[in-house]
Amino acid sequence: MLAPYRGVAQVLGRRIRRRLLWVFLSFGIGAASTWYLREEVFTFLLAPAGGKLSPFNGLPVYTSPTTMMGATIQLSIKGGVLAAFPVFVVSLYTLLSPIIAPPQRKFIKIFLPATVLCFFAGGTFAYFVMLPTGLKFLLSFGDGVAVPLINLTEYVSLLLSMMFWLGVVFELPVAMFLLTKLRVVSYLRLRRVRKFVPVMAFILSAILTPTFDMINQTLLAVPIIVLYEVGLFLSWLARPDEGDYWYIKKVWRTLTWPYRKLR
C-alpha cells in the first residue's frame, strides 16, 4: 500500500526540485546581469532626478568606502528577484495545475497577466510621472539657500519604494474584481464607498508622495480615483446581478426595447 504513495512523493519531489532549479538559475542570471550592467542600471535609475542630485555633474554621492559596493550588491539581489519571480509564479502554476479545475485555470491565466500588467503600469507611472515631478520640486526648493548633496543609497531606496508602492496601488482594479468575484465584498458595498474615495485618495497620496505640495498629491490622487472607478466597473462585471453601473442596464434596455418588442 505504501509503494504507490512513495512513488507519487518521489515524482512530486523531482518536479519541485526541477522547478526550484529553474528559479535559482533565473535568480542567478538576473543578479549577474544586473551586476555586469550596473553602470547602465544606475544610469536608468538616476534619470528621474534630471541630473540635480549634487553639484558634481548631478551624480549622487556616498560617504563610506563600502557604500557603493553595498548598493550594487543590493541592486543585483533585487535584479535577481525581479528575474526569478515570474519563473517562480509559472513554476508554481504548472506544479499545481493538475489539481486545479479547468474554470479556475482559465481564471488564473487571465488574472496573473492582469496583475503583472497593473503592477508594471504603476511602476512606470512612478518612474515617468511622479518621481521626475516630485524630485524636481524637492531638489529646486532650496535654490539660493543650499545645494543638494543626495546620498546614493537614500535615493535608490526612495525610487524603488515609490515604484513598488505605486505598483501596489495600481493593483486596485484587479483586487476589487477578485474580491467581488469571490463574494468577499459586494458590488453595492463598493459603490457606497465611492463617495469617500476622493478624500481617501488624497490622504493616501499624502502618505506615498515624497513631497507635501498639492501638485504631486493630485498627480497621484487622480489616478487612484480613476483606478477605483475602473475597479468598480470590473466588480460590476463580476457580479452584474447585484446592481447597476451608471444606469448601463437601464440604458441598454431602453436602446434594445424596439428589438425586443418586434420579437
N, C-alpha and C positions, 0 to 999 in steps of 0.2 A: 504493500500500500504506500510505503514511503518513497519508493523509486520514482513514480511519476512526478510527485511533488518536488523531489530532489532535481529531476531533470528540468522542470519548469523554472526552478530557482536558479539553476546554472545558466539556462538560456537568458533569463532576465538579468542576471549578473553580467553576462557578456555584453548584452545590449546597453546596460548602464555604463560599463567601462568604456565601450566604444564611443558612446556619446560624450562622456567626460573627457576622453582623449581629444575629441574634436574641439570641445570648449576650451581646454587648456592650450591646445595648439593655436586656436584663433586668438586667445589672450596673448600668447607669446608673439604672434605675428603683429598684432595691433600695438603692443608695447614696444617691440623692436622697431617698427616703422615710425612710431612717434619719436623714439629716441634718435633714430637716424635722420629724420626730417625735422628735428627740434627747431632749427632756425626758421623754417617755413611755418611751422605750427605757431611759434611765438609771434612771428610777424602777423599771422592771421588773427591771433588773439589781441594783439596790440592795436589793430586797425581802428576799432571803435573809438579809441581815445584821441584819434586825429593828431598824433604827434605832440601832445601837450602834457605829457607826464613829468617832464623835467626840462631844465634848460639845456641838457646835454643831448641835443638832437631829438628831443622829445621822447627819449627812451626812459623806462623805469630804472630805479636804482636798487642796489642791495648793499647791506652794511655788514654782512658776515661772509667769511670765505666759503662757507658751506651752503649759503642760501641758494645760489644759482644751481648747484648740483642737486640740492633737495627739491627745488621747484621742478627741475627737469625729470627727476625720478617720479615725483607725484604726478606730473603730467603724463609720463609714459604709462603709469599704472591706470590712469583714467582712460588713456587711449586703448589700453588692453581691454578694460572693462567694456568700453564702447564697442569694440570689435567682437568681444565674446558674447555680449548679451543677446543679439539676435540668434546666434548659433545655439545658445542655451535654450531660448524660447522654442526654436524649431525642434531641437532635440527632445525637449520635454513633450512637445505636442506629438511628435512621431512615436514616442515611447508610450504615451497614454491613449493615442488614437484608437487602438483596437478595443478599448473598453468604453469608448465614448460613443453614444448613439449618433447615427447619421445627422439628425436635425441639429444636435449640439455641435457636431463637427463643422457643419456649414456655418453656424453662427460664429464659431471661433475663428474660422477662416476670414470672415468679414470683420469681426471685432478687433482682432490683433493688428491687421494693417491699418485700420482706422485709428487705433490707439497710437501707433508709432507715428503716423502721419500728423496727428494733432500735436504730439509732443514736439516733433521737429518744427512744426509751424510756430509753436510758442517760442522755441529756442531761436528760430530765425527772426521772429518779431523782436525779441530782446536784443539780438545782435545788430540788426539793421535799423531799428527804430528807437527802442528805449535807451539802450546804452549810449549811442552817439549823442542823443539829445541830453540825457542826464549828465553825462561826463562833460559835455561842452559847457553846461551851466555850472557845474561844480568847479571845473578847472579854470574857469574865467571869472569866478565870483570874486576872487581876491586880487584882480588886476589892479596894479598901482599900489598895493599894500604888501603883497607877498607873492612868491613864486612857488608853484607846486614842485614837490620832490617825492614822487609816489614810489612806494616800495613794490617791487615786482610781485612778491607773494601776496600782498594785500590786494593788488589789482587783479591778479588771476583768480583769486578766491572770490572777489566781488563779481567778476564777469561770469565765472562758471556757475555761481549760485543763482545769479539773475537768470541765466539761460535755463537752468534746471527748473526753478520755480515758475517761470513763465511757461515752460513746457508742461508742468503740472496743471497750471491754471487753464491751459488750452485743452486739457482733457475733460473739461466740464460738460460739453455736449455728449460725449461718449458715456460719461459716468451717469448723466441724467437718463439717457436712453436705457442703459443697462439696469439701473435701479428700478425704472418703471417696468421694464420687460420682466424682471424677476419679482415684481409686485412688492418690492421693499417700500417704495413710496408710490403714491398715486399721481396721475397727471393733474388732477384737480388740486391736490395739495401744493404741487409745484406752481400751479397757476396762481394760487392765492398768495404765494410768497413773492410773486413778480413785483408787486408794488414796493417791496423793501429792497429790491436788488440794486437800484442806483446808489442808495446810501451805503449798503454793504460793499458795493464795488469801489467806492471812493475810500472807505475805511481800509479795505484790503490793498488798494493801490498805495495808500499812505504807508502801509507796513512793508510792502515789497519794493517800492521805488527807493533809490539811493538819495533822492532829494525830497524836499518838502514843498516845492513850488507846485502850483495848480496845473501848470502846463504838462509836466511829466506825469502827475497823478491822473490828469484827464486822458493822456495818451494810453494809460493802462486801464482806467475805469471804463472808458467807452467800449474797448474790445470785450471786457468782462460782461458788460450789459448785452452786447451783441451775441456773445457766446451763450449766455443764459437763454436768450430768445431762440437761438438755434437749437439748444438743448431742449427747450420747452416744446418746440415743433417736433423734434425727434421723439420725445416722450409721448407726445400725442399720437405719432405714427405707431409707436409701440403698443399703445392701448387706445385706439380711436373710439372704443365703446364707452370710455369714461367721461367724455365731454366733447367740446368743440374748440377748435383753434381759430380765433379771429373770424368766427362765423363761416368757416370754409364749407362745412356741411350744408348750412342753410343756403349759401350762395350756389353750391353745386346742385342742390335740389331745385333751386329756382331756375337755373340755366337748363337743367335736363327735364323740367316739367313738361314742355311740349312733346318731347320724345317719349316720355312715359305715358302721356295722355294718348298719343297716337297708337301706342302698343295695345 
